[in-house]
């Protein structure tokens, strides 16, 4: 069985315990009432789509 030497092993850029814990700041610009908040909520809170009546 072949085992890669330490210098041949790929480097980790993100530790396993840090996956999914990155934070970003995003600025969303646009006209009023076009769905900016709905889009943000969908990606951040996994919110269900809601319908205006």
C-alpha positions in Angstrom: 0.0 0.0 0.0 1.4 3.4 -1.0 1.2 6.2 1.6 2.1 9.8 0.4 4.9 11.5 2.1 4.0 14.5 4.2 5.2 17.0 1.6 3.2 15.2 -1.1 -0.1 15.4 0.7 -2.5 18.2 -0.3 -2.7 21.1 2.0 -6.0 21.9 3.7 -7.2 25.4 3.2 -10.2 25.1 5.5 -10.1 23.0 8.6 -12.9 20.4 8.9 -14.4 22.1 12.0 -14.6 25.5 10.2 -16.6 24.5 7.2 -19.8 26.5 7.0 -18.7 29.0 9.6 -17.5 31.8 7.3 -19.1 35.2 7.5 -19.6 37.7 4.7 -21.0 41.2 4.5 -23.1 41.9 1.4 -24.6 45.1 0.2 -27.8 44.7 -1.9 -28.9 47.7 -3.9 -32.0 48.2 -6.0 -35.4 49.8 -6.5 -38.0 49.5 -3.8 -40.3 46.5 -3.7 -38.3 44.3 -6.1 -37.6 41.4 -3.7 -34.2 42.3 -2.1 -35.2 41.2 1.4 -36.9 38.0 0.1 -33.8 37.0 -1.8 -31.6 37.6 1.2 -33.9 35.7 3.5 -34.0 32.8 1.1 -30.2 32.4 1.2 -29.6 33.2 4.8 -32.5 31.6 6.7 -33.5 29.0 4.2 -36.9 30.7 4.4 -39.8 29.3 2.4 -40.9 31.4 -0.4 -43.9 33.5 0.6 -46.5 35.0 -1.6 -48.0 38.5 -1.4 -51.8 38.6 -2.0 
